[in-house]
Amino acid sequence: MWLYDKDSIEYELFKKYERALVAVGVNFSRSDVWDACLNTSYGLEDALKAAISYILWLNEKQQEIRPSMILIKALNEQWKPREWQDEYLDLPMLKSPGQRWWEGAAKMWGYDKRNQFVADIVYEARKEYIVFTNGKEMLVETAWRWGWERVLDYASS
């Protein structure tokens, strides 16, 4: 199963779009969503892109959005994206809290200081973690609660 093989191309593709799908409300802890993912390898990237672009279109038209069901249908029916643009992944609606925190850290601390203290933002087991260069880690949600100054003190100690 490709979802359990971190060296597979499918796993890499899934990780590329996972945060955007979670940001729009796809619930990967649902067994039907997980099963649809596990049962798809052919056309995986097209189906993920198609689901995201359809959700964006529904949002623009202010229509009801059922993200998990859309993804299941896209995977099961091997949807193809109609008007995909890689820039979609940069839309605020598709950014995870960790991606927003990463950008905020650059604005609050400056790029050099952020890059000096933050090694990575990791999304694992449905949680986002900040990995600091001093070896410490912190949940993104904790960082938002703590505020910029306290997190910087933690990262630099």
Phi, psi and omega per residue, in radians:
M1 nan 2.157 -3.038
W2 -1.133 -0.481 -3.129
L3 -1.173 -0.317 -3.136
Y4 -1.805 -0.017 -3.126
D5 -1.900 1.687 -3.058
K6 -1.154 -0.182 3.106
D7 -1.664 -0.035 -3.094
S8 -1.417 2.661 3.100
I9 -1.123 -0.689 -3.139
E10 -1.072 -0.727 3.113
Y11 -1.068 -0.772 3.126
E12 -1.079 -0.753 3.098
L13 -1.109 -0.782 3.128
F14 -1.006 -0.814 -3.125
K15 -1.094 -0.548 3.132
K16 -1.086 -0.632 -3.057
Y17 -1.861 -0.153 -3.053
E18 -1.021 -0.835 -3.093
R19 -1.080 -0.716 3.119
A20 -1.111 -0.716 -3.138
L21 -1.172 -0.698 3.078
V22 -1.128 -0.714 -3.125
A23 -1.056 -0.572 3.132
V24 -1.583 -0.002 2.998
G25 1.937 0.141 3.074
V26 -1.194 2.311 -3.103
N27 -1.836 1.700 -3.111
F28 -1.300 -0.102 3.070
S29 -1.471 -0.159 3.043
R30 -1.272 2.341 -3.089
S31 -1.138 -0.581 3.141
D32 -1.213 -0.583 3.073
V33 -1.203 -0.827 -3.122
W34 -1.079 -0.742 3.123
D35 -1.099 -0.723 3.116
A36 -1.085 -0.687 3.098
C37 -1.143 -0.811 -3.114
L38 -1.088 -0.555 -3.071
N39 -1.552 0.087 -3.129
T40 -2.136 2.202 2.931
S41 -2.289 -0.747 3.095
Y42 -1.248 2.231 3.108
G43 1.304 0.302 -3.081
L44 -1.027 -0.910 -3.077
E45 -1.097 -0.726 3.103
D46 -1.039 -0.761 -3.132
A47 -1.139 -0.707 3.116
L48 -1.124 -0.794 3.098
K49 -1.086 -0.752 -3.126
A50 -1.099 -0.730 3.125
A51 -1.096 -0.799 -3.140
I52 -1.096 -0.829 -3.093
S53 -1.161 -0.611 3.090
Y54 -1.169 -0.721 3.095
I55 -1.090 -0.718 3.090
L56 -1.091 -0.736 3.131
W57 -1.104 -0.801 3.101
L58 -1.049 -0.721 3.117
N59 -1.080 -0.770 3.127
E60 -1.077 -0.653 -3.132
K61 -1.501 0.029 -3.130
Q62 0.962 0.749 3.105
Q63 -1.689 2.837 3.080
E64 -1.105 2.382 -3.135
I65 -2.105 2.190 3.039
R66 -2.089 1.431 -2.959
P67 -0.982 -0.771 -3.108
S68 -1.120 -0.733 3.133
M69 -1.177 -0.651 3.106
I70 -1.091 -0.783 -3.140
L71 -1.112 -0.773 3.123
I72 -1.005 -0.808 -3.124
K73 -1.124 -0.746 3.131
A74 -1.070 -0.730 3.139
L75 -1.227 -0.824 -3.092
N76 -1.158 -0.603 -3.090
E77 -1.739 0.065 3.120
Q78 0.899 0.969 3.113
W79 -1.048 2.655 3.031
K80 -1.977 2.434 3.129
P81 -1.227 2.470 -3.141
R82 -1.589 -0.849 -3.073
E83 -2.337 0.965 -3.108
W84 -1.294 2.434 2.995
Q85 -2.324 2.321 -3.136
D86 -1.038 -0.428 3.127
E87 -1.141 -0.306 3.099
Y88 -0.957 -0.636 -3.098
L89 -1.174 -0.212 3.095
D90 -1.637 -0.061 3.128
L91 -1.174 2.416 -3.142
P92 -0.946 -0.618 -3.128
M93 -1.085 -0.469 -3.068
L94 -1.763 0.093 -3.132
K95 -1.600 2.402 3.102
S96 -1.344 2.869 3.066
P97 -0.993 -0.605 3.122
G98 -1.181 -0.692 3.093
Q99 -1.149 -0.699 3.102
R100 -1.157 -0.665 3.109
W101 -1.125 -0.779 3.133
W102 -0.967 -0.826 3.127
E103 -1.177 -0.679 3.110
G104 -1.131 -0.653 3.117
A105 -1.082 -0.667 3.109
A106 -1.143 -0.668 3.130
K107 -1.240 -0.694 -3.072
M108 -1.408 -0.702 -3.057
W109 -1.821 -0.336 -2.985
G110 1.633 2.660 -3.091
Y111 -1.057 -0.759 -3.078
D112 -1.099 -0.786 -3.123
K113 -1.191 -0.737 3.099
R114 -1.019 -0.822 -3.110
N115 -1.201 -0.426 3.098
Q116 -1.259 -0.633 -3.019
F117 -1.850 -0.365 -3.085
V118 -1.935 2.068 -3.140
A119 -1.458 -0.695 -3.043
D120 -2.958 2.826 2.921
I121 -1.986 2.146 -3.049
V122 -2.001 2.320 3.054
Y123 -1.893 1.968 -3.063
E124 -2.560 2.365 3.111
A125 0.927 0.744 3.083
R126 1.112 0.374 3.077
K127 -2.271 2.580 3.073
E128 -1.888 2.329 -3.124
Y129 -2.130 2.548 2.973
I130 -1.697 2.234 3.080
V131 -1.851 2.082 -3.114
F132 -1.613 2.746 -3.119
T133 -1.201 -0.298 3.096
N134 -1.468 0.069 3.102
G135 1.640 -0.165 3.131
K136 -1.408 2.778 3.082
E137 -2.305 2.764 3.125
M138 -2.692 2.452 3.020
L139 -1.120 2.475 3.119
V140 -1.036 -0.723 -3.132
E141 -1.083 -0.572 3.067
T142 -1.184 -0.733 3.122
A143 -1.052 -0.724 3.104
W144 -1.093 -0.689 3.136
R145 -1.213 -0.677 -3.087
W146 -1.214 -0.630 -3.076
G147 1.626 2.840 -2.987
W148 -1.130 -0.736 -3.070
E149 -1.187 -0.783 -3.132
R150 -1.144 -0.699 3.116
V151 -1.142 -0.704 3.109
L152 -1.097 -0.710 3.072
D153 -1.063 -0.751 3.133
Y154 -1.121 -0.744 -3.098
A155 -1.230 -0.489 -3.054
S156 -1.699 0.003 -3.126
S157 -1.748 nan nan
